[in-house]
Amino acid sequence: MAANTTSSVKFDFHGVQASLLAPLWARAKFSREFPALFNDERAIALVDQLDYDFSAKDAALRLEGVLAIVARAWQLDDQIRVYISEHPKASVINVGAGLDTAFYRVDNGYVQWYDLDLPSVIEVRRRLLPETERTTYLSESLFNDRWCSDIADTSNGVFLFAVGVLEWFDRSKVMQFFSLLVDHFPTAEIAFNTQSRLGKIISNWGVRRTGVKGVATKWAMKDACTMAKWDSRIEVIEQFPVFRNFPRDPEWGVRIERWMNQVDRSGWFKIAHLRV
């Protein structure tokens, strides 16, 4: 995929903001090359719109990294679809939305959608992806409960998801976030990706390869069941390897298939689905 040089929107991405670009690029790249497996047309459009040289991301993100990013999005999309099939008018909250485009992949025409992130990120997002009639941007830290009162309707169910977010914080901050959830959204469900200690090492190696400096993932967890000990209201619905049921393409070769199987056997990267 050639780097875009004629886009009309330019931002000075740095620090944590810079970490938003690799997932966007990975989803767009994979969608161009394997649209039958995962098709994120909005990610492609954003990459084309941004005045940013993605060539370094393209060189740094090997197929393994692209697959890990796309698989977690694919899995969380599936979790959202299952929930809104049972709660079609639910409130869905994208925690640490960044430049994620899940709404455009899973929207059923009825959900009330909220994208939560820091003001600096929401400013970028608002310019690139303006709010719609059923999407609302929450310009707030996920640890500040002010955003909770902005969820207009919880009577039709609440589903939260976090993709590539919670691992950037230490365990105490993640515990703080879940304490906020159980206090404000009883019976809500949340799905998110997790990593083991070895997974964290692999993740941070990948972060450095993409050229993001001064930031690294922090939180690692072997078993989501340990979270149930944080608060009796937390219930683990399921946890599973990130490549579970994810389609394999023969074009990737035996080495990639073996790597995907190794990731799943070792539990380096998982998806957790909890009720709070």
N, C-alpha and C positions, 0 to 999 in steps of 0.2 A: 504494500500500500504506500503510495507516494505521499510525502509530507505535503500538507496544504499550505500554499503560499499566497492565495488570493482571497482569503476569508475576510469578513468585514468587522468582526468583533475581536478586540484584543484586550487581554488582561495581563497583569504582572503577577503570575502565579509564583508563590514562594512559600516555604515552610510547610505547614499542614495543608494549605491550599494546593500546593504542588502535588500532594499525594492523591488529589482528586483525578488527576489526568490519566494515570496508568490504567485504572479500571475502565474509564471511558474509552480509552484507546483500545484496550483488549476486547471489550464488547463489540466495538465497531469493526475491528480487524477480523474477529472470528465470524461476525455476521456477514461480512463481505465474502469470506472464504468458505463458510459452511452454513449458509442460510437455512438449509433444511433441518439443521440441528438446533440452531438458536438464531433468531432473527430480531435484532434490535435496530430498527430503521431510524429511530430517533437518535441513537448514539452515533450512527453514521452521519446524520445530518448535523449534529453538534460538532463533530470533528471537522466536517467540511466548512462549518461556519466560523470556527475559531481561527484567529490569526496567530497560530502557534506552530512551531516546527516540531512535529512529532517523531522525527527521524531517530532521535536518541531513544525514545520509548520503544520504537519498532526494533531497534538493534538490541536493546537490553532485555525485552520480554521474549524469552524463548517460548516454544510451544507449551512447555510444562507450566510456565507462569500464566500464560493466556488461558489455558485449560482450567487452572485452579480458580482464576477470577470468574470465568464464565460459568463454571459448574456451580459455584456458590450462588450466583445470581439465578441460574436455572432452577436450583433446588428451592430457593426462597420464593421464586415466582410460583412454583408448584404449591408451596405451603399456603401462600396467599389465595390462590385459586380455590383450593379445597375449602378454606375458611369462608370465602365470600360465596361459594356455592351453597353453603348452609346459612349464611348471614348476608344476603345480597345487598343490604343497605347499611352495612357495617361502616364504622369509622376505621380507616387504615392509616397508621402512623409510620412514616419512613424516618427512622431515627438516624440522625447524621446523614441526611440525604445526599449531600455533596452534589455531584452531577449525575446521580442515578436516574434512570429512566423507566423504572419498573411500572409506574402508573400507565404508561403508554403500551406496555406489554400485556397487562393483566386486567385493565379496566373492563368492568361489566356493564357500565352505563348507569350504575346506581350508587356505588360507594361514595362516601365522603372521604377525600384523601388529604392527608396532612404531611408536608415535608418539613422536618425539623432540623435546623442547623444553626451555626453561629451567624451573627449578622453579616460578617464579611463574606461568608459563603452564600448566604441567601441573596445578597446583593448581586453576586455573579449569576446565581441561578435565575433570579428574577429577570435579568436582562436576556438570558439565553432561552429560558423556558417560562414565559409569562404564566401567571396563575389562570386557571379556567374556572368555570362555574362551580366545579366540584373539587377543585384543588386549592388548598390554603397553605401559605408559607408561614412557618413559625420561626421567627428570628430570635433564637434563645439557646442558651446552653442546655443540653439534655439533663444536666444535674440541677437545674433551677426549676422548681415546680410551678413557676408562673405559667409555663406553656400548657400545663394540664387543664387549666380553667378555660383555655381557648378551644378545647374539643367540644363542639356544640352539642353533639348527641352521642350518648353512650348506650342508649336503650336498645339499639339494634346490633350490639356487639362491638368489641374493640379488638383489633389485631395490630400488633406492632411488629416491625421487623428491622433488623440492623445488619447491614452487609458491609463488612470491612470497617467496622466502627469500634466496637467494644474492646478489641485487642489493643487499641492505642492507649488505653488507660490502665492504671495499676488496679489490683484486686479491690482495694478499699473504695476506689471510685466506682467500680462496677457494682459493688455491694450497695453503695449509696444510691445508684440509679435504680436498682431493683427494689430497694426500700421505698423509693418514691412511687414506683409502679404499684406495689401491693397496697399502698395507702390511698392512691387516687383511682385505680382502675381494677377493682376486685372482679375476678373471673375473666379478665382480659387474657389473651394469649400473645405470646411473643416468640418469634423464630429468629435465630441469628447464627452466624458462623463462629466457630471456636478453633483454637489451635493448642496442640500439646507443647511441651517445652522444646522439643526438637522442631516442631512445626514453627515455633517462634524464631528459632535460629534461621530456618529456611526462609521464613517471611522477611526477616530483616536483611538477609543477604539479597533477596529480590528487591527490596526497597532501595538499597544502596546501588544496585545495578541500574535502576531507573533514574538515578541522579538526584533523588530527594535527599537533602542533607539536614542534619540536626534533629531528625525525628526517627523514632523506632517504636515498634509494637512492644507492649509490656505484659499484657495479661495472657497467661497460659493456663489451660485447664485440661486435665486428663479425662475427667468424668463429670458430666453435668449434674449427676446425682449429688455431688458435694454442695451444689447451690441450694438444694432443699434444706440443708442444715443452716443456711443463713436466716431463713424465716419459714415458719411452719406453713405459711400460705403459698409458698412456691411449690409447684408440682411439676415434675418432669413428665411430659407426655411421651416424648421419644427423643432419641439422639441417634445419628447415623453418619456413616462416612460420606464425605463430600461428593464422591464419584458414584454413590449408589444409584443404579439404574440410569446413570448418565450414558448416552449413546457413545459408542466407539466407532471411529471411522477407520477402515483398513488403510487409508492413505497415510495415517500417522505411523504405522509400522509397529512391529512387535515390541520395540524398546519402550515406546510411549505407553503401550497397553500394560506392559509389566510395571512401569513406574506408577501408573494409576492404581493398579492392584496393590502395589506396595504401600502407597499412601493410605489406602483404605484399610489394609491389614494392620498397619502400624498406628492408625488413629491420629496421624499428624494433623489432619484437618477434618472437622466434623460440622454438622448442622445440629443445633439443639432447638427443641420446640417445648416451651414451658407454658403452664397456666399460672397466673398470679392471683 
